Amino acid sequence: MLLEILGMSETRFFTIYIAQGVIFAFFSFLAYKIIQRDRKRLNIIFASFYISAATGLFINFIYGPLDNINVIYFLNYITNFCLYFSVIFLLVFCLILLKSEKVITKNKQLLIISIYGILISLMILFPWNDPEWGINIAEPQASPDWSIPFYLYVILVISIVATIPIFYFAIKIFKKFEDTQLKRKWKFFIIGTIEITIFTYGILTSNMLNMPAFRTIMGAIGLVLAISGGYLIYYGVGKQIER
């Protein structure tokens, strides 16, 4: 009955309101926990990873049942931007830990975040409702179908500007630690980041393949990866910077 009212398939309903709903609640909780203890700049940057991702998921809840295709495309763009923008905060966080805020100044932080934000925002240049070059949403309640060019653009931007640098600097930080406890904790951060990366690339791939079965499987696996990865990242460093 509820699915008929919303005009959604079971797969889409499960993905948006169950799997992503749990992730939204958990990420919001972790962001609150981080900022609650201390609102220093490093904490805010770290929490922004969770806040940006949670914001994207929340917007996704809004346009899920809508039937105005233009509004759907616009909100889908905002959702994508917030989700993929979130990882840049992990990169800035790693840079500050490695170099200190005296080296990675506020202006440098803003520059890195702005450059990445601009590159991600250029997704809007890809044509809407174009199955060959952009994003196609055949029906108002249908899942987005990504073209290969759009998929490759997003993958390359995330990988080159954020993912690869995050792992590079994370490994450098690990080697820099001399304390055994800190090394052990940082391993959790790296493992959590790997899980979030697999989750992100899995969702991107499901949008490109546009196969209901794969979306359902990825929704279930992604729920585990996102919750586990999000918590391990928090456990690895969140509790330390809260103090």
Residue pairs with C-beta under 8 A, 6 or more apart in sequence:
2 13
3 9
3 10
3 13
6 13
6 64
6 65
6 141
7 65
7 67
7 140
7 141
8 16
8 64
8 65
8 141
9 141
9 212
11 143
11 212
11 215
11 216
11 219
12 64
12 141
12 142
12 143
12 215
14 216
14 219
15 143
15 215
15 216
15 219
16 60
16 61
16 64
17 61
17 64
18 219
19 219
19 220
19 222
19 223
20 57
20 60
20 61
20 219
21 57
21 61
22 223
22 227
23 53
23 54
23 57
23 223
23 226
23 227
23 230
24 54
24 57
24 58
24 61
26 226
26 227
26 230
26 231
27 50
27 51
27 53
27 54
27 57
27 226
27 230
28 50
28 51
28 54
30 47
30 50
30 230
30 231
30 234
30 238
31 47
31 48
31 50
31 51
31 54
33 234
33 238
33 242
34 43
34 46
34 47
34 50
34 234
34 238
34 241
34 242
35 43
35 44
35 47
36 242
37 43
37 242
37 243
38 241
38 242
38 243
41 101
41 106
42 93
42 96
42 101
42 241
43 241
43 242
45 89
45 92
45 93
45 96
45 109
46 89
46 93
46 237
46 238
46 241
48 86
48 89
49 86
49 87
49 89
49 90
49 93
49 233
50 86
50 230
51 86
52 82
52 83
52 85
52 86
52 89
53 82
53 83
53 86
55 82
56 78
56 79
56 80
56 81
56 82
56 83
56 85
56 86
57 79
57 83
59 75
59 78
59 79
59 82
60 75
60 76
60 79
62 75
63 71
63 72
63 75
63 76
63 79
64 141
65 141
66 72
66 75
66 140
67 140
67 141
68 140
69 129
69 137
69 140
72 137
72 140
73 128
73 129
73 135
73 137
76 135
76 137
76 144
77 123
77 124
80 123
80 154
81 120
81 121
81 123
83 200
84 120
84 154
84 157
84 158
84 200
85 116
85 117
85 120
87 158
87 162
87 163
87 166
87 196
87 200
88 112
88 113
88 116
88 117
88 161
88 162
89 113
90 162
90 166
90 193
90 233
91 112
91 116
91 162
91 165
91 166
91 169
92 104
92 109
92 112
92 113
93 237
94 166
94 169
94 170
94 173
95 104
95 109
95 112
95 169
96 104
96 109
97 173
97 237
98 169
98 172
98 173
98 176
115 161
116 157
116 161
116 162
119 157
119 161
120 154
120 157
122 153
123 150
123 153
123 154
126 133
126 134
126 135
126 147
126 149
126 150
126 153
127 133
127 134
128 134
128 135
129 135
129 136
129 137
130 136
130 147
131 145
131 147
132 147
132 149
133 147
133 149
133 150
134 147
134 149
134 150
135 144
135 145
135 146
135 147
135 150
136 144
136 145
136 147
137 143
137 144
137 145
138 145
143 207
143 210
143 215
144 207
145 207
145 210
146 204
146 207
146 208
146 210
147 208
148 208
151 204
151 205
151 207
151 208
154 204
155 201
155 204
158 200
163 197
166 193
167 190
167 193
170 186
170 189
170 190
170 193
171 190
173 186
174 183
174 186
174 187
174 190
177 183
177 186
185 235
185 236
185 237
185 240
186 236
186 237
187 236
188 232
188 233
188 235
188 236
189 232
189 233
189 236
189 237
190 236
191 229
191 232
192 228
192 229
192 230
192 231
192 232
192 233
192 234
192 235
192 236
193 229
193 233
194 229
195 225
195 226
195 228
195 229
195 232
196 225
196 226
196 229
196 230
196 233
198 225
198 229
199 221
199 222
199 225
199 226
199 229
202 218
202 221
202 222
202 225
203 218
203 222
205 214
205 218
206 214
206 215
206 218
